[in-house]
Amino acid sequence: MKKRCLPLNTERTYAQFLDEQDDLLGFRDEFHLPYGTIYFDGNSLGLLSKQAADSLEKLLDSWKRHAIDGWTEDVEPWFYLSEKLGKMTAPLVGARMEEVIVTGSTTTNLHQLVSSFYKPHGKKTKILADALNFPSDIYALKSQLKLKGYDPNEHLIQVQSSDGNTLNTADIIKAMTDDVALIMLPGVLYRSGQILDMKTLTREAHKRGIVIGFDLCHSIGSIPHHLSDWGVDFAFWCNYKHLNGGPGCVAGLYVNKKHFGNEPGLAGWFSSSKETQFDMSHTLTAAEDAGAYQIGTPHVLSAAPLLGSLKVFQEAGIDRVRNKSLQLTKYMMELIEVELKDYQFTIANPKDDAVRGGHIYLEHTEAARICKALKADKVIPDFRTPNGIRLAPVALYNTFEEVWETVQILKTIMQEERYKKYENKRGVIA
């Protein structure tokens, strides 16, 4: 869409004008939208598209009609489904088709990749991560250190944040000391939405002989990547957030082709070369691409929606998605600064387009109860301990008018103190 050149106008009609200029607006009709609700939680769970629902129904029908022969028959043979989805995903991470495979879960794939690439030797025994990462990643890194006989308290380095929300590139580079064997960082921080400089961090890691990988859970589908050009060693992600693959959808991973030919750290049945897999040899002949990093049989029904959801991205294009995403989040920040200036909100996400991901992160001392009040008024946000409100206007199905409505609803909640009806405490799931 065209960049907005007019000064900020806080009227609904201006939001409607922006929607009229939006060349992605038609994709909204591709999704099943919760009736009467403004859904701003697509960075936790994306909405179901009609194409994803259709692809799942087709795979179910394939099972019904072909039974065991579904592995090799029909339009989408299950035996090659992970590879096909990898090829469809590759453009979203800037990778060669053979470098991507759809498999496993996010944390299983992290375990696989660290098992494969963390090779401590001499004084190089430490793993470098950060203090703002999602807990699951840190749990996995600590597990891997213990499995190798190292104390996580001594061998896991976590770069600290100066403001509690963002990381400084120079601080990360400074922590790349001679005793670091592997680096694992998020592409986008899950709380604040900060985009890390993956290109620079990869270059600096390689200067020091350190393998580096990234968690792309909050970046894939919201920003473009160039993993192959940057020389990133490995990456992994979930497919149920911005990629709309459905709850618990099969995840994905990337391995740079320079590592092809190495046996995976956690070998399994589907690590095998497709040509030799059913020879039933007890000696693994690993696939000569990212497929080697699969472990078990593909979860066909869980992967099926991706056939449809990735087609939507093929049609929309990640660059157009990113452009609209930036427009939406910028518009929301501008409205917040004007309409909510008297209510002690802090915009804690980066304001610079170059380092802002796909969501807004607000901080407020009453965040938990404000989120409950928003949900009562049919706006779906996301609370993050201790005082964070994440709002993700997703380019494929949210509108500028919804952004305007959300800020007005939030203003009313604060004016009338509606949030005081709720306990300032998160639910079981937040």
ZAVODREN-422460 format. One record per residue (C-alpha): residue number from 1; x, y, z. Coordinates in steps of 0.001 Angstrom, whole numbers. Example, Ala and Ser with C-alpha at 12.3 -4.5 7.8 and 13.67 -1.06 7.14 Angstrom:
REM residues 2
+-----+---------+---------+---------+
|  nr |       u |       v |       w |
+-----+---------+---------+---------+
|   1 |   12300 |   -4500 |    7800 |
|   2 |   13670 |   -1060 |    7140 |
+-----+---------+---------+---------+
//
This chain:
REM residues 430
+-----+---------+---------+---------+
|  nr |       u |       v |       w |
+-----+---------+---------+---------+
|   1 |       0 |       0 |       0 |
|   2 |    1007 |    3623 |    -402 |
|   3 |    2779 |    5239 |    2524 |
|   4 |     680 |    7719 |    4433 |
|   5 |    1814 |   11268 |    3757 |
|   6 |    -977 |   13180 |    5496 |
|   7 |    -624 |   14426 |    9102 |
|   8 |   -2216 |   12253 |   11775 |
|   9 |   -5976 |   12507 |   11858 |
|  10 |   -7659 |   10870 |   14846 |
|  11 |  -11083 |   10509 |   13200 |
|  12 |  -12555 |    7136 |   12212 |
|  13 |  -12949 |    8388 |    8640 |
|  14 |   -9181 |    8683 |    8335 |
|  15 |   -8736 |    5026 |    9329 |
|  16 |  -11340 |    4131 |    6732 |
|  17 |   -9414 |    6144 |    4154 |
|  18 |   -6251 |    4168 |    4951 |
|  19 |   -8177 |     918 |    4492 |
|  20 |   -9375 |    2093 |    1089 |
|  21 |   -5711 |    2468 |      29 |
|  22 |   -4756 |   -1003 |    1307 |
|  23 |   -3885 |   -3422 |   -1496 |
|  24 |   -3957 |   -6368 |     956 |
|  25 |   -7472 |   -5665 |    2256 |
|  26 |   -8979 |   -8432 |     115 |
|  27 |   -7027 |  -11082 |    2025 |
|  28 |   -9185 |  -10378 |    5077 |
|  29 |  -11962 |  -12320 |    3327 |
|  30 |   -9642 |  -15347 |    3206 |
|  31 |   -9867 |  -15781 |    6993 |
|  32 |  -12449 |  -16973 |    9489 |
|  33 |  -12730 |  -13913 |   11750 |
|  34 |  -14176 |  -14287 |   15266 |
|  35 |  -17589 |  -12638 |   14966 |
|  36 |  -17908 |   -9258 |   16651 |
|  37 |  -14307 |   -9387 |   17873 |
|  38 |  -11168 |   -7426 |   17085 |
|  39 |   -8435 |  -10056 |   17103 |
|  40 |   -5010 |   -8633 |   17919 |
|  41 |   -3371 |  -11840 |   19142 |
|  42 |   -2096 |  -13231 |   15853 |
|  43 |    1455 |  -13202 |   17208 |
|  44 |     366 |  -15960 |   19621 |
|  45 |   -2067 |  -17884 |   17427 |
|  46 |   -2923 |  -16889 |   13882 |
|  47 |   -6446 |  -17184 |   12527 |
|  48 |   -7723 |  -20004 |   10327 |
|  49 |   -7739 |  -19229 |    6617 |
|  50 |  -10230 |  -20793 |    4249 |
|  51 |   -7383 |  -22263 |    2224 |
|  52 |   -5897 |  -23883 |    5359 |
|  53 |   -9254 |  -25417 |    6249 |
|  54 |   -9598 |  -26695 |    2689 |
|  55 |   -6145 |  -28287 |    2666 |
|  56 |   -6876 |  -30081 |    5944 |
|  57 |  -10144 |  -31426 |    4568 |
|  58 |   -8331 |  -32682 |    1453 |
|  59 |   -5742 |  -34543 |    3555 |
|  60 |   -8487 |  -36111 |    5648 |
|  61 |  -10191 |  -37209 |    2456 |
|  62 |   -6900 |  -38634 |    1210 |
|  63 |   -6638 |  -40760 |    4354 |
|  64 |  -10249 |  -41879 |    3919 |
|  65 |   -9805 |  -42838 |     258 |
|  66 |   -6251 |  -44186 |     155 |
|  67 |   -5483 |  -45479 |    3675 |
|  68 |   -1833 |  -46640 |    3732 |
|  69 |   -1341 |  -45735 |      83 |
|  70 |   -1751 |  -42087 |    1019 |
|  71 |    1997 |  -42092 |    1676 |
|  72 |    2651 |  -42292 |   -2068 |
|  73 |    -694 |  -41686 |   -3822 |
|  74 |   -2994 |  -38717 |   -4397 |
|  75 |   -2134 |  -35083 |   -5100 |
|  76 |    -108 |  -34599 |   -1910 |
|  77 |    1812 |  -37814 |   -1066 |
|  78 |    2461 |  -37786 |    2671 |
|  79 |    5967 |  -39199 |    2276 |
|  80 |    7148 |  -35965 |     642 |
|  81 |    4895 |  -33494 |    2493 |
|  82 |    7592 |  -32136 |    4844 |
|  83 |    9875 |  -31409 |    1911 |
|  84 |    7121 |  -29725 |    -107 |
|  85 |    6198 |  -27485 |    2810 |
|  86 |    9883 |  -26697 |    3312 |
|  87 |   10123 |  -25479 |    -282 |
|  88 |    7014 |  -23330 |     216 |
|  89 |    8466 |  -21846 |    3412 |
|  90 |   11970 |  -21165 |    2081 |
|  91 |   11166 |  -17761 |     512 |
|  92 |    9856 |  -16510 |    3857 |
|  93 |   13243 |  -17071 |    5503 |
|  94 |   15414 |  -16254 |    2507 |
|  95 |   16742 |  -19781 |    2117 |
|  96 |   17423 |  -22293 |    -639 |
|  97 |   14587 |  -24789 |    -945 |
|  98 |   16705 |  -27725 |     198 |
|  99 |   17752 |  -25865 |    3379 |
| 100 |   14275 |  -25891 |    4950 |
| 101 |   12154 |  -28718 |    6304 |
| 102 |    8802 |  -28650 |    8116 |
| 103 |    9058 |  -31070 |   11020 |
| 104 |    8749 |  -31585 |   14764 |
| 105 |    7941 |  -28888 |   17300 |
| 106 |    9833 |  -25697 |   18066 |
| 107 |   11636 |  -27027 |   21121 |
| 108 |   12237 |  -30483 |   19643 |
| 109 |   13886 |  -28811 |   16673 |
| 110 |   15999 |  -26644 |   18985 |
| 111 |   17177 |  -29770 |   20813 |
| 112 |   17985 |  -31380 |   17465 |
| 113 |   19958 |  -28384 |   16216 |
| 114 |   21919 |  -27804 |   19417 |
| 115 |   22689 |  -31530 |   19591 |
| 116 |   24007 |  -31262 |   16054 |
| 117 |   25923 |  -27975 |   16240 |
| 118 |   27064 |  -27630 |   19849 |
| 119 |   30456 |  -29349 |   19787 |
| 120 |   32460 |  -28186 |   22796 |
| 121 |   36196 |  -28614 |   22535 |
| 122 |   39181 |  -27172 |   24346 |
| 123 |   38153 |  -23959 |   26055 |
| 124 |   35202 |  -23479 |   23693 |
| 125 |   32481 |  -24928 |   25904 |
| 126 |   29938 |  -22155 |   26458 |
| 127 |   26611 |  -21305 |   24853 |
| 128 |   25683 |  -17641 |   24409 |
| 129 |   22016 |  -16652 |   24644 |
| 130 |   20126 |  -13673 |   26067 |
| 131 |   18152 |  -12799 |   29180 |
| 132 |   14957 |  -11840 |   27292 |
| 133 |   14391 |  -15050 |   25356 |
| 134 |   11311 |  -17231 |   25648 |
| 135 |   11701 |  -19648 |   28599 |
| 136 |   11411 |  -22816 |   26508 |
| 137 |   14590 |  -21960 |   24605 |
| 138 |   16546 |  -21459 |   27805 |
| 139 |   15203 |  -24714 |   29271 |
| 140 |   16428 |  -26554 |   26175 |
| 141 |   19872 |  -24938 |   26223 |
| 142 |   20326 |  -25806 |   29886 |
| 143 |   19263 |  -29393 |   29153 |
| 144 |   21786 |  -29692 |   26351 |
| 145 |   24585 |  -28395 |   28560 |
| 146 |   23720 |  -30916 |   31261 |
| 147 |   23672 |  -33739 |   28707 |
| 148 |   27213 |  -32773 |   27716 |
| 149 |   28270 |  -32742 |   31384 |
| 150 |   28445 |  -28960 |   31844 |
| 151 |   26955 |  -26817 |   34595 |
| 152 |   24477 |  -24316 |   33021 |
| 153 |   25286 |  -21806 |   35760 |
| 154 |   28815 |  -21599 |   34416 |
| 155 |   28456 |  -22470 |   30751 |
| 156 |   25292 |  -20618 |   29696 |
| 157 |   25983 |  -16915 |   29124 |
| 158 |   22917 |  -14677 |   28911 |
| 159 |   23391 |  -11154 |   27572 |
| 160 |   21512 |   -8729 |   29788 |
| 161 |   19198 |   -5921 |   28705 |
| 162 |   19849 |   -2338 |   29788 |
| 163 |   16135 |   -1426 |   29760 |
| 164 |   14401 |   -4758 |   30384 |
| 165 |   12907 |   -4868 |   26892 |
| 166 |   15611 |   -4635 |   24233 |
| 167 |   19118 |   -5880 |   23501 |
| 168 |   22122 |   -3932 |   22289 |
| 169 |   24014 |   -5419 |   19349 |
| 170 |   27339 |   -4214 |   20740 |
| 171 |   26636 |   -5965 |   24062 |
| 172 |   25979 |   -9241 |   22263 |
| 173 |   29143 |   -8955 |   20204 |
| 174 |   31156 |   -8135 |   23335 |
| 175 |   29905 |  -11396 |   24869 |
| 176 |   31278 |  -13433 |   21928 |
| 177 |   34359 |  -14443 |   23873 |
| 178 |   36935 |  -17125 |   23058 |
| 179 |   35155 |  -19712 |   25211 |
| 180 |   31843 |  -19552 |   23300 |
| 181 |   31108 |  -22561 |   21090 |
| 182 |   27547 |  -21740 |   20002 |
| 183 |   25185 |  -18749 |   19932 |
| 184 |   21396 |  -19002 |   19934 |
| 185 |   19268 |  -15835 |   19844 |
| 186 |   15740 |  -14803 |   18862 |
| 187 |   15189 |  -13073 |   15533 |
| 188 |   12481 |  -10939 |   17148 |
| 189 |   12115 |  -10590 |   20916 |
| 190 |    8778 |  -12060 |   21952 |
| 191 |    7918 |   -9290 |   24413 |
| 192 |    9064 |   -6024 |   22883 |
| 193 |    9089 |   -7061 |   19233 |
| 194 |   12653 |   -5823 |   18701 |
| 195 |   14298 |   -7220 |   15549 |
| 196 |   17872 |   -8278 |   16202 |
| 197 |   20512 |   -7506 |   13582 |
| 198 |   20900 |  -11100 |   12437 |
| 199 |   23199 |  -10208 |    9562 |
| 200 |   25732 |   -8363 |   11720 |
| 201 |   25559 |  -10883 |   14561 |
| 202 |   26189 |  -13762 |   12145 |
| 203 |   29158 |  -12005 |   10572 |
| 204 |   30692 |  -11239 |   13981 |
| 205 |   30115 |  -14782 |   15264 |
| 206 |   31815 |  -16300 |   12241 |
| 207 |   34793 |  -13951 |   12597 |
| 208 |   35318 |  -15634 |   15966 |
| 209 |   34728 |  -19174 |   14757 |
| 210 |   31358 |  -19484 |   16520 |
| 211 |   28303 |  -21295 |   15140 |
| 212 |   25145 |  -19163 |   15345 |
| 213 |   21421 |  -19880 |   15045 |
| 214 |   18155 |  -18010 |   15531 |
| 215 |   14677 |  -18640 |   16896 |
| 216 |   12333 |  -17144 |   14286 |
| 217 |    9024 |  -17827 |   16051 |
| 218 |    8080 |  -14149 |   16205 |
| 219 |    9689 |  -13071 |   12966 |
| 220 |    8682 |  -15627 |   10335 |
| 221 |    5650 |  -14385 |    8447 |
| 222 |    6003 |  -10860 |    9814 |
| 223 |    9358 |   -9708 |    8395 |
| 224 |   11559 |  -10769 |    5459 |
| 225 |   14733 |  -12759 |    6163 |
| 226 |   17877 |  -13577 |    4166 |
| 227 |   19308 |  -16520 |    6102 |
| 228 |   21319 |  -18006 |    3248 |
| 229 |   22835 |  -14688 |    2186 |
| 230 |   23663 |  -13849 |    5804 |
| 231 |   25318 |  -17250 |    6248 |
| 232 |   23268 |  -18169 |    9341 |
| 233 |   24142 |  -21711 |   10434 |
| 234 |   20707 |  -22817 |   11617 |
| 235 |   17253 |  -21540 |   12564 |
| 236 |   13951 |  -22907 |   13804 |
| 237 |   10395 |  -21639 |   14291 |
| 238 |    6782 |  -22477 |   14973 |
| 239 |    4138 |  -22174 |   12242 |
| 240 |    1071 |  -21267 |   14306 |
| 241 |    1678 |  -17560 |   14909 |
| 242 |    2052 |  -15275 |   11879 |
| 243 |    1952 |  -18259 |    9491 |
| 244 |   -1530 |  -19331 |   10675 |
| 245 |    -851 |  -23078 |   10631 |
| 246 |   -3155 |  -23859 |   13565 |
| 247 |   -2682 |  -24707 |   17267 |
| 248 |     215 |  -27115 |   17740 |
| 249 |    1006 |  -27061 |   14025 |
| 250 |    4198 |  -28828 |   12942 |
| 251 |    7226 |  -26514 |   13204 |
| 252 |   10119 |  -25865 |   10822 |
| 253 |   13889 |  -25588 |   10702 |
| 254 |   16659 |  -24312 |    8468 |
| 255 |   20204 |  -25628 |    8075 |
| 256 |   22740 |  -23851 |    5866 |
| 257 |   23842 |  -26071 |    2976 |
| 258 |   27492 |  -25768 |    4061 |
| 259 |   26578 |  -28203 |    6846 |
| 260 |   24989 |  -30806 |    4575 |
| 261 |   26586 |  -34227 |    4827 |
| 262 |   27002 |  -34076 |    8610 |
| 263 |   25029 |  -36620 |   10586 |
| 264 |   22322 |  -35083 |   12823 |
| 265 |   22850 |  -35078 |   16562 |
| 266 |   19515 |  -36823 |   17132 |
| 267 |   19070 |  -39360 |   14352 |
| 268 |   15718 |  -40972 |   13644 |
| 269 |   13640 |  -42817 |   11080 |
| 270 |   12956 |  -39776 |    8910 |
| 271 |   16544 |  -38527 |    9082 |
| 272 |   17126 |  -41056 |    6316 |
| 273 |   17638 |  -40444 |    2644 |
| 274 |   14282 |  -41046 |     955 |
| 275 |   15906 |  -43427 |   -1516 |
| 276 |   17374 |  -45730 |    1156 |
| 277 |   14911 |  -45310 |    4043 |
| 278 |   13050 |  -48536 |    3364 |
| 279 |   16197 |  -50605 |    2911 |
| 280 |   15836 |  -51036 |    6683 |
| 281 |   19569 |  -50840 |    7317 |
| 282 |   20702 |  -50269 |   10900 |
| 283 |   23295 |  -47825 |    9602 |
| 284 |   21800 |  -44422 |    8865 |
| 285 |   22263 |  -42965 |    5403 |
| 286 |   21228 |  -39425 |    6210 |
| 287 |   19372 |  -37203 |    3761 |
| 288 |   21706 |  -34825 |    1953 |
| 289 |   19670 |  -31737 |    2810 |
| 290 |   17737 |  -30270 |    5753 |
| 291 |   15630 |  -33433 |    5776 |
| 292 |   18436 |  -35110 |    7708 |
| 293 |   17304 |  -33149 |   10774 |
| 294 |   13886 |  -34768 |   10882 |
| 295 |   13464 |  -37374 |   13583 |
| 296 |   10089 |  -39108 |   13502 |
| 297 |    7247 |  -39688 |   11075 |
| 298 |    5642 |  -36429 |    9875 |
| 299 |    2472 |  -35348 |   11688 |
| 300 |     517 |  -35245 |    8460 |
| 301 |   -2806 |  -33902 |    9733 |
| 302 |   -1085 |  -31256 |   11846 |
| 303 |    1000 |  -30124 |    8875 |
| 304 |   -1890 |  -30166 |    6395 |
| 305 |   -3231 |  -26630 |    7126 |
| 306 |     154 |  -25192 |    6148 |
| 307 |    -467 |  -26184 |    2530 |
| 308 |   -3236 |  -23618 |    2474 |
| 309 |   -1808 |  -20993 |    4802 |
| 310 |    1489 |  -20830 |    2911 |
| 311 |    -386 |  -20383 |    -369 |
| 312 |   -1858 |  -17194 |    1105 |
| 313 |    1680 |  -15909 |    1705 |
| 314 |    2693 |  -16877 |   -1827 |
| 315 |    -168 |  -14743 |   -3130 |
| 316 |     362 |  -11786 |    -784 |
| 317 |    4177 |  -11679 |    -729 |
| 318 |    6192 |  -11102 |    2431 |
| 319 |    7355 |   -7645 |    1342 |
| 320 |    3784 |   -6375 |    1032 |
| 321 |    2905 |   -8016 |    4348 |
| 322 |    5832 |   -6263 |    6025 |
| 323 |    4977 |   -2892 |    4492 |
| 324 |    1398 |   -2975 |    5741 |
| 325 |    2487 |   -4312 |    9143 |
| 326 |    4764 |   -1306 |    9618 |
| 327 |    1960 |    1040 |    8581 |
| 328 |    -464 |    -560 |   11056 |
| 329 |    1901 |    -503 |   14019 |
| 330 |    3056 |    3045 |   13273 |
| 331 |    -538 |    4259 |   13058 |
| 332 |   -1373 |    2517 |   16332 |
| 333 |    1611 |    4069 |   18130 |
| 334 |     681 |    7538 |   16875 |
| 335 |   -2911 |    7137 |   18066 |
| 336 |   -1770 |    5845 |   21458 |
| 337 |     549 |    8814 |   21938 |
| 338 |   -2306 |   11230 |   21238 |
| 339 |   -5365 |    9510 |   22692 |
| 340 |   -3834 |    7768 |   25704 |
| 341 |   -1268 |   10368 |   26745 |
| 342 |   -2971 |   10929 |   30119 |
| 343 |   -3143 |    7279 |   31206 |
| 344 |     455 |    6271 |   32011 |
| 345 |    1016 |    3867 |   29121 |
| 346 |    4570 |    3357 |   27921 |
| 347 |    5267 |    2216 |   24370 |
| 348 |    8070 |    -266 |   25100 |
| 349 |    8565 |   -1662 |   21590 |
| 350 |   11075 |     -42 |   19212 |
| 351 |    9609 |    2890 |   17295 |
| 352 |   12156 |    2690 |   14483 |
| 353 |   10730 |     757 |   11512 |
| 354 |   14039 |   -1028 |   10932 |
| 355 |   13982 |   -2782 |   14305 |
| 356 |   10250 |   -3115 |   15048 |
| 357 |    8612 |   -6478 |   14475 |
| 358 |    4918 |   -7188 |   13970 |
| 359 |    3402 |   -6149 |   17279 |
| 360 |    3052 |   -3269 |   19734 |
| 361 |    4175 |   -3704 |   23339 |
| 362 |    2611 |   -1437 |   25946 |
| 363 |    3573 |   -1358 |   29605 |
| 364 |    1192 |    -328 |   32387 |
| 365 |    1040 |   -1132 |   36091 |
| 366 |   -2542 |   -2386 |   35625 |
| 367 |   -1755 |   -4410 |   32495 |
| 368 |   -3356 |   -7718 |   33528 |
| 369 |   -6707 |   -6210 |   34420 |
| 370 |   -6638 |   -3872 |   31394 |
| 371 |   -6265 |   -6958 |   29186 |
| 372 |   -9298 |   -8508 |   30868 |
| 373 |  -11292 |   -5340 |   30278 |
| 374 |  -10271 |   -5315 |   26615 |
| 375 |  -11454 |   -8903 |   26205 |
| 376 |  -14773 |   -8012 |   27846 |
| 377 |  -15116 |   -5312 |   25174 |
| 378 |  -14352 |   -7848 |   22409 |
| 379 |  -10732 |   -6873 |   21761 |
| 380 |   -8313 |   -9807 |   22062 |
| 381 |   -4872 |   -8706 |   23353 |
| 382 |   -2052 |  -10678 |   24933 |
| 383 |    -762 |  -10132 |   28480 |
| 384 |    2892 |  -10707 |   29339 |
| 385 |    4182 |  -10786 |   32918 |
| 386 |    4746 |   -8556 |   34752 |
| 387 |    3084 |   -5508 |   33142 |
| 388 |    2995 |   -5945 |   29364 |
| 389 |     176 |   -5718 |   26810 |
| 390 |     947 |   -7058 |   23334 |
| 391 |   -1245 |   -5934 |   20442 |
| 392 |    -590 |   -7460 |   17017 |
| 393 |   -2446 |   -5889 |   14090 |
| 394 |   -1777 |   -8564 |   11464 |
| 395 |   -1416 |   -7358 |    7898 |
| 396 |   -3394 |  -10179 |    6275 |
| 397 |   -6596 |   -9821 |    8286 |
| 398 |   -6610 |   -6710 |   10490 |
| 399 |   -7597 |   -3219 |    9388 |
| 400 |   -6704 |     372 |   10199 |
| 401 |  -10264 |     897 |   11392 |
| 402 |   -9798 |   -1922 |   13900 |
| 403 |   -6661 |    -171 |   15147 |
| 404 |   -8664 |    3038 |   15571 |
| 405 |  -11504 |    1213 |   17357 |
| 406 |   -9102 |    -550 |   19724 |
| 407 |   -7450 |    2689 |   20830 |
| 408 |  -10876 |    4276 |   21398 |
| 409 |  -12049 |    1267 |   23420 |
| 410 |   -8855 |    1383 |   25462 |
| 411 |   -9374 |    5108 |   26074 |
| 412 |  -12916 |    4458 |   27320 |
| 413 |  -11715 |    1656 |   29595 |
| 414 |   -9232 |    4043 |   31182 |
| 415 |  -11608 |    7014 |   31385 |
| 416 |  -14334 |    4974 |   33066 |
| 417 |  -11874 |    2827 |   35046 |
| 418 |  -13585 |    -329 |   33820 |
| 419 |  -10399 |   -2313 |   34460 |
| 420 |  -10962 |   -1953 |   38203 |
| 421 |  -13689 |   -4608 |   37992 |
| 422 |  -10960 |   -7216 |   37469 |
| 423 |   -8094 |   -8595 |   39511 |
| 424 |   -4671 |   -7421 |   38333 |
| 425 |   -3498 |  -11010 |   37955 |
| 426 |   -2970 |  -13145 |   34880 |
| 427 |   -5131 |  -16148 |   34030 |
| 428 |   -3788 |  -19708 |   33802 |
| 429 |   -2882 |  -18981 |   30168 |
| 430 |   -1748 |  -15472 |   29285 |
+-----+---------+---------+---------+
//
